[in-house]
């Protein structure tokens, strides 16, 4: 999410240069605004992906993805007033091997009966230009931990044949399995899981006059 300065009071007028202006007024006049339409941006599931990788035997990586993802971006007047939430069905894991996936979701590994979802709720978004940082609460089952994602804003673009614009983002971060009680198969699987997100969100529909 790119921030652009919306300081419309930076003029040579006496009012603009008045040293008696309160700190609150100065902060308000320079509050950044997002170049995205305010409102709820829905995920575009056809152009979004939640991918991960983990080391196997310490010598290479196994990669996979989750196919059942719900997410939304709520855009406010600034980054502080904006938020991201997401829910991922853990049973939708896809590592390219059905037998392996069936084992991963079983009770001795992920145990999707006990941990059906992984959820994320942002608590802080900050940055500038294309580079952003998003901190939030990640919950897997009944365990919640704070995680930080590095976010790259790709821009906003129209899509042929559609009225709603698309906003694109990439995000990456690491989580440690043991912090979420997922300490199965030590030595076989690595401790760190790398997350890679490629997300597109759809602009809120214009209100009908």
C-alpha positions as CSV (number, residue, x, y, z in Angstrom):
1,X,0.0,0.0,0.0
2,X,1.7,3.1,-1.2
3,X,1.3,6.3,0.9
4,X,1.3,9.7,-0.6
5,X,1.5,12.9,1.3
6,X,-1.8,14.8,1.3
7,X,-0.4,18.0,2.9
8,X,-2.5,20.7,1.1
9,X,-1.5,23.4,3.6
10,X,2.1,23.7,2.6
11,X,1.9,27.2,1.1
12,X,3.6,30.5,1.7
13,X,0.5,32.0,3.3
14,X,0.8,33.4,6.8
15,X,-1.6,30.7,8.0
16,X,0.6,28.0,6.7
17,X,3.7,29.4,8.3
18,X,2.1,30.4,11.6
19,X,4.4,28.9,14.3
20,X,1.4,28.9,16.7
21,X,-0.3,26.1,14.9
22,X,-0.8,23.3,17.3
23,X,1.1,20.0,16.9
24,X,-2.3,18.2,16.5
25,X,-3.2,20.5,13.6
26,X,0.2,20.0,11.9
27,X,-0.1,16.2,12.3
28,X,-3.6,16.2,10.8
29,X,-2.5,18.3,7.8
30,X,0.3,15.9,6.9
31,X,-1.6,12.6,7.6
32,X,-0.8,10.2,4.7
33,X,-3.6,8.9,2.6
34,X,-3.7,5.6,0.7
35,X,-4.1,5.8,-3.1
36,X,-6.8,3.1,-2.8
37,X,-10.6,3.6,-2.7
38,X,-11.7,3.6,0.9
39,X,-13.8,0.6,1.9
40,X,-13.5,-3.2,1.8
41,X,-11.3,-4.7,-0.9
42,X,-12.2,-8.4,-1.5
43,X,-9.7,-11.0,-2.4
44,X,-9.4,-12.1,-6.0
45,X,-9.1,-15.9,-5.5
46,X,-8.1,-16.5,-9.1
47,X,-5.0,-14.3,-8.9
48,X,-3.9,-14.9,-5.3
49,X,-1.8,-17.6,-3.7
50,X,-0.6,-18.6,-0.3
51,X,2.6,-20.6,-0.7
52,X,5.1,-22.0,1.8
53,X,8.4,-24.0,1.9
54,X,10.1,-26.0,4.6
55,X,13.4,-27.9,4.7
56,X,13.3,-31.6,4.4
57,X,16.2,-33.6,5.9
58,X,18.1,-30.4,6.1
59,X,19.2,-30.7,2.5
60,X,16.4,-29.3,0.3
61,X,13.0,-27.7,0.5
62,X,9.5,-29.0,0.1
63,X,7.1,-26.5,-1.3
64,X,3.3,-26.3,-1.1
65,X,0.3,-24.0,-1.0
66,X,-3.1,-23.6,0.6
67,X,-6.0,-23.4,-1.9
68,X,-8.9,-22.4,0.4
69,X,-8.2,-18.8,1.4
70,X,-10.5,-16.0,2.5
71,X,-9.1,-12.5,2.9
72,X,-10.1,-8.8,2.8
73,X,-8.3,-5.5,2.9
74,X,-10.1,-2.7,4.7
75,X,-8.8,0.7,3.5
76,X,-9.2,3.7,5.7
77,X,-7.9,7.2,5.5
78,X,-4.4,6.2,6.4
79,X,-2.3,3.1,6.9
80,X,-3.1,3.2,10.7
81,X,-6.8,3.1,9.8
82,X,-6.4,0.2,7.4
83,X,-6.3,-3.5,8.1
84,X,-6.0,-7.0,6.6
85,X,-7.7,-10.2,7.8
86,X,-7.4,-13.7,6.4
87,X,-8.6,-17.2,7.1
88,X,-7.0,-20.3,5.6
89,X,-8.4,-23.8,5.8
90,X,-5.5,-26.1,6.7
91,X,-7.1,-29.1,5.1
92,X,-6.7,-27.3,1.7
93,X,-2.9,-27.9,1.8
94,X,-1.5,-29.0,-1.5
95,X,2.2,-30.2,-1.8
96,X,1.7,-31.9,-5.1
97,X,1.4,-35.3,-3.6
98,X,-2.0,-36.5,-2.4
99,X,-0.7,-39.3,-0.2
100,X,1.7,-36.9,1.6
101,X,-1.1,-34.3,2.0
102,X,-3.4,-36.9,3.5
103,X,-0.7,-37.7,6.1
104,X,0.1,-34.0,6.8
105,X,-3.5,-33.3,7.8
106,X,-3.8,-36.4,10.0
107,X,-3.9,-36.3,13.8
108,X,-0.1,-37.0,14.3
109,X,0.9,-33.9,12.2
110,X,-1.3,-30.9,11.5
111,X,-4.4,-32.5,13.0
112,X,-7.0,-30.4,11.1
113,X,-9.8,-31.8,13.3
114,X,-8.1,-29.9,16.2
115,X,-6.7,-27.1,14.1
116,X,-9.1,-26.5,11.2
117,X,-7.9,-23.0,10.3
118,X,-5.0,-20.5,10.3
119,X,-6.1,-16.9,10.8
120,X,-4.3,-13.6,10.5
121,X,-5.3,-10.1,11.7
122,X,-3.1,-7.2,11.1
123,X,-2.3,-4.9,14.1
124,X,0.1,-2.4,12.4
125,X,0.9,-1.4,8.9
126,X,3.7,1.0,8.1
127,X,6.0,1.9,5.3
128,X,6.3,4.1,2.2
129,X,6.5,3.7,-1.6
130,X,6.6,0.1,-2.6
131,X,8.1,-1.2,0.6
132,X,5.9,-1.9,3.7
133,X,5.8,-3.9,6.9
134,X,2.8,-5.5,8.4
135,X,2.6,-6.9,11.9
136,X,-0.3,-9.0,13.1
137,X,-1.6,-11.9,15.1
138,X,-1.3,-15.3,13.5
139,X,-3.5,-18.1,15.1
140,X,-3.1,-21.7,14.2
141,X,-5.7,-23.7,16.2
142,X,-5.8,-22.2,19.7
143,X,-2.2,-20.8,19.6
144,X,-1.7,-17.2,18.6
145,X,1.7,-15.5,18.0
146,X,2.8,-12.1,16.6
147,X,4.4,-12.2,13.2
148,X,5.8,-9.6,10.9
149,X,5.5,-9.7,7.1
150,X,7.6,-7.7,4.6
151,X,5.1,-6.4,2.0
152,X,5.7,-5.1,-1.5
153,X,2.9,-3.0,-3.1
154,X,2.7,-3.8,-6.8
155,X,0.2,-1.1,-7.8
156,X,-3.4,-0.7,-8.9
157,X,-4.6,-1.7,-12.4
158,X,-7.8,-2.1,-14.3
159,X,-8.7,-5.5,-15.7
160,X,-10.2,-5.8,-19.2
161,X,-14.0,-6.4,-19.1
162,X,-14.3,-5.6,-15.4
163,X,-15.4,-2.4,-13.7
164,X,-13.4,-3.0,-10.5
165,X,-9.6,-2.3,-10.3
166,X,-7.2,-4.8,-8.9
167,X,-4.5,-3.9,-6.2
168,X,-1.5,-6.3,-6.1
169,X,0.7,-7.2,-3.1
170,X,3.5,-9.6,-2.4
171,X,4.3,-10.5,1.2
172,X,6.9,-12.8,2.9
173,X,7.8,-13.9,6.3
174,X,9.0,-16.8,8.5
175,X,7.2,-18.7,11.3
176,X,8.7,-21.2,13.7
177,X,6.7,-24.5,14.0
178,X,7.4,-25.1,17.6
179,X,5.9,-21.8,18.7
180,X,2.5,-23.0,17.4
181,X,2.9,-26.5,19.0
182,X,3.7,-28.0,15.6
183,X,6.9,-29.7,16.7
184,X,6.4,-33.1,15.0
185,X,9.0,-34.8,12.9
186,X,12.1,-33.0,14.3
187,X,15.2,-33.6,12.1
188,X,12.9,-34.7,9.3
189,X,11.3,-31.3,8.8
190,X,12.9,-27.9,9.4
191,X,11.8,-25.6,12.3
192,X,11.3,-22.6,10.1
193,X,8.4,-22.4,7.6
194,X,8.8,-19.6,5.0
195,X,5.6,-18.0,3.8
196,X,5.2,-16.3,0.4
197,X,2.0,-14.5,-0.5
198,X,0.9,-13.2,-3.9
199,X,-2.4,-11.4,-3.4
200,X,-4.8,-9.3,-5.5
201,X,-7.7,-7.5,-4.1
202,X,-10.8,-6.1,-5.9
203,X,-11.8,-2.5,-5.5
204,X,-15.1,-1.9,-3.7
205,X,-18.0,-1.7,-6.0
206,X,-19.2,1.8,-6.8
207,X,-22.4,2.7,-5.0
208,X,-25.3,3.0,-7.3
209,X,-26.7,6.6,-7.4
